[in-house]
């Protein structure tokens, strides 16, 4: 027996076993896999799965936050302008003490 005869025999057995089952939702499946109307296409778009890789996104977020915090720190504390001053037994930053005295 060659492979063609074996394939035909296997197909015939499969057809006989599956004869009792009917697939009634073929139209629904076709409509979901091959949308025709705008609404069906929109539904397909909204039901699309999105895979977001966690490691690259986490690394990018970490770098973004690190760069942002370095920018904020460099803006709030310029080099050479802050020094500690002791006044009345307490220690203050010079710029904060000057600002407090100017507000009075």
N, C-alpha and C positions, 0 to 999 in steps of 0.2 A: 504494500500500500504506500502510495506517495503522500506527500504533505497536503496536496490539494484535496484528496479524498478524505483525509483526516480532518481538515478544516471544514469541509462540507458536513461531515458526520457530526462534528462538535457543534456547528451552527444549528443543525437540525435538532439536536438534543436540547440546546438552549432555547430555541423557538418553542418546542413542545412544552418545556418546563415553565416558560414565561407566558404562555397563552392565556392563562387564567387571570393574569394581572393586567389592568388597564390604567394608564396614566391619564388622569382627567384634567390635570392642571397645566397642560402644555401651553395653553394660551397665556396664562399668568406668568409662567417662567419666561416665555419669549418676550412678553411685554417688559419685564424687568431687565432682561439682558440686552434687548435691542429696543430702546425707547424710540417712539415715533413722535409723540406730541411734545410740546414745550414743557408741560407739567411733568410728564414722565422723565424727561431729561433733567429737569430741576430736582425731582425726587432722587434720581440716581446720583446727582452731584452732592446733595445733602447727605446721602447715606454712604458716601465714600469713606473708607478708612484711611487714617493718616498715621504713619509711623514716624515718631520723632526719636532720633538716637539720643540717649540721655547723656553720654559722656561728652560728646562735642558741644552740646548745648550748655551743659553744666560748666565746661571749661570756658566757653565764650562768656557766659554770665559772670563767672568769677573774674575773668580779666576785665570785663566792662566795669564791674563794681570796684575792683582794685584801682583801675585808672581813674574812676570818678572820685574815689575817696582821696587819692593822692592829689588830685586837682583841688579838692575842697580844702585839704590840709595845707597845701601850699598857698592858697588864697587867704586863709584865716591867720596863718602864722608866718609872716615874712621874716626872713633871716635877719638877725642883728637888731631888730626893733623891740624885742621883748627882753626884759630883764626883771629879776626878782628884787623887790624892795621890801624892807622890814619897816613896819610902821605900827606903833602901839603894841608891840609884842606879837604881831601877826605878820605873815608874809603875803605879799600881793604881787601880781604882774603890774609892771609900770604903766602900760597902756590902759589897763582897766582902772587903775587908781586915778590916772589923769582924766579919764572919761567920767568917773564918778565925781571928782572934784569940779569938773566943768559943768556938770548937771546941777550942782547946788547953787 
